[in-house]
Amino acid sequence: MRLLACITIQPHINQKKGKLTPEKLLPFPWDKDKITEDPPKLTKEQQRKRMEELVKKLGDELI
């Protein structure tokens, strides 16, 4: 819907102020940058444990 609104409004705005985009017209919370922090670093032991848990969950589907 915001794309349609943007297309409809585009001819009626002042082009000198810049191009109107759907994101500028109606921003959604998920349009913002995602988490910018680095994910926590896991030790080799933690990585191995997570992998083993995943294998237990999925069983033979991985092979």
Secondary structure, DSSP 8 states (H G I E B T S, - for coil): -HHHHHHHHGGGS-GGG----HHHHS--GGGS----S------HHHHHHHHHHHHHHHGGGG-
